[in-house]
Amino acid sequence: MQVLGREAQGSGCIYFTGGASALLIGWRSSTVDVDIRLDPEPPGIFQAIAKLKQELNINIELASPQDFLPPLPGWRDRIVFIGKQGQILFAPELIRFPSLDTDVLRSKVEKFIEGFEGNREERKS
């Protein structure tokens, strides 16, 4: 994030999607690649991405669910703000929702996933 923020030549927003977002939330311990969505696209970002891919030997892909499915209404309002580096925002500000307790939300989502995985195991047997 620091390198992209430093290298970009203007403002914009970068959204982490796929495994990268699961890694940041703490649901996964690793990811094969970093999927991102640019909206709006910061000037000079493609040069910065190419440089970063080369320096860190990582795979960065421009991919998000919107590339495959129609976007859900209000998707921007549900994204977690990560930070700002230079003129680049990494997701919209969740602070606009002061009544949202992220720890409670995480706990509920984790319980839902555990219940889903338990039901799947029961169906296999």
C-alpha positions as CSV (number, residue, x, y, z in Angstrom):
1,M,0.0,0.0,0.0
2,Q,2.8,2.4,0.8
3,V,4.6,1.8,-2.5
4,L,1.4,2.2,-4.5
5,G,0.5,5.4,-2.6
6,R,4.0,6.8,-3.1
7,E,4.3,5.8,-6.8
8,A,0.8,6.9,-8.0
9,Q,0.6,10.3,-9.7
10,G,-2.8,11.3,-8.5
11,S,-5.8,10.4,-6.3
12,G,-7.9,7.3,-6.6
13,C,-9.2,4.3,-4.7
14,I,-8.0,0.7,-4.5
15,Y,-10.2,-2.0,-3.2
16,F,-8.8,-5.4,-2.1
17,T,-11.0,-8.3,-3.2
18,G,-10.9,-12.1,-3.0
19,G,-8.2,-13.7,-1.0
20,A,-6.4,-10.5,-0.2
21,S,-9.5,-9.1,1.6
22,A,-9.9,-12.4,3.5
23,L,-6.2,-12.1,4.5
24,L,-6.6,-8.6,5.8
25,I,-9.7,-9.5,7.8
26,G,-7.9,-12.4,9.3
27,W,-10.0,-15.2,7.8
28,R,-7.0,-16.6,5.9
29,S,-3.3,-16.9,6.7
30,S,-2.1,-16.5,3.1
31,T,-3.2,-15.9,-0.5
32,V,-1.9,-16.9,-3.9
33,D,-2.4,-13.4,-5.4
34,V,-3.6,-10.0,-4.6
35,D,-6.9,-9.1,-6.4
36,I,-7.7,-5.4,-6.6
37,R,-10.3,-3.1,-8.1
38,L,-9.4,0.4,-9.1
39,D,-12.3,2.9,-8.8
40,P,-11.6,5.6,-9.7
41,E,-8.3,4.6,-11.3
42,P,-5.4,6.6,-9.9
43,P,-3.1,8.1,-12.6
44,G,0.2,6.2,-12.9
45,I,-1.1,3.2,-11.0
46,F,-0.4,0.6,-13.7
47,Q,3.3,1.6,-13.8
48,A,3.3,1.4,-10.0
49,I,1.7,-2.1,-10.0
50,A,4.2,-3.4,-12.6
51,K,7.1,-2.1,-10.5
52,L,5.7,-3.6,-7.3
53,K,5.0,-7.0,-9.0
54,Q,8.6,-7.1,-10.1
55,E,10.2,-5.9,-6.8
56,L,8.1,-8.3,-4.6
57,N,7.7,-11.1,-7.1
58,I,3.9,-11.2,-6.4
59,N,0.9,-11.6,-8.6
60,I,-1.4,-8.6,-8.6
61,E,-4.6,-9.0,-10.6
62,L,-7.3,-6.5,-11.6
63,A,-10.3,-8.6,-10.5
64,S,-13.4,-8.2,-8.4
65,P,-16.8,-9.8,-8.1
66,Q,-18.1,-7.0,-10.4
67,D,-16.1,-8.5,-13.2
68,F,-18.3,-11.6,-13.1
69,L,-21.6,-10.6,-11.5
70,P,-23.8,-7.4,-11.4
71,P,-22.7,-5.2,-8.5
72,L,-24.8,-5.4,-5.4
73,P,-26.6,-2.1,-4.6
74,G,-24.8,-0.2,-1.9
75,W,-21.5,-2.3,-2.1
76,R,-19.4,0.8,-1.4
77,D,-21.2,1.3,2.0
78,R,-20.2,-2.2,3.2
79,I,-16.4,-2.0,2.5
80,V,-14.0,-1.6,5.4
81,F,-11.6,1.4,5.2
82,I,-8.0,0.2,5.5
83,G,-6.0,3.4,5.2
84,K,-4.6,6.1,3.1
85,Q,-1.2,6.2,1.5
86,G,-0.3,9.3,-0.4
87,Q,-3.4,10.3,-2.4
88,I,-4.7,6.7,-2.6
89,L,-7.6,5.5,-0.4
90,F,-7.7,1.8,0.3
91,A,-11.6,1.4,0.5
92,P,-14.3,3.8,1.7
93,E,-14.6,5.0,5.2
94,L,-16.5,2.7,7.5
95,I,-16.5,5.5,10.1
96,R,-19.7,6.8,8.6
97,F,-21.4,3.9,10.4
98,P,-20.5,4.7,14.1
99,S,-23.1,2.2,15.4
100,L,-21.4,-0.7,13.7
101,D,-19.3,-2.8,16.1
102,T,-16.7,-4.6,13.9
103,D,-15.9,-7.2,16.6
104,V,-19.6,-8.2,16.9
105,L,-19.9,-8.3,13.1
106,R,-16.8,-10.5,12.8
107,S,-18.1,-12.8,15.6
108,K,-21.5,-13.2,13.9
109,V,-19.9,-13.9,10.5
110,E,-17.5,-16.4,11.9
111,K,-20.4,-18.2,13.7
112,F,-22.4,-18.2,10.4
113,I,-19.5,-19.8,8.5
114,E,-18.9,-22.4,11.2
115,G,-22.6,-23.3,11.1
116,F,-22.5,-23.5,7.3
117,E,-19.4,-25.7,7.3
118,G,-21.0,-28.0,10.0
119,N,-24.1,-28.4,7.9
120,R,-22.0,-29.2,4.8
121,E,-20.1,-32.0,6.8
122,E,-23.5,-33.4,8.0
123,R,-24.7,-33.6,4.4
124,K,-21.6,-35.5,3.3
125,S,-22.1,-38.3,5.9
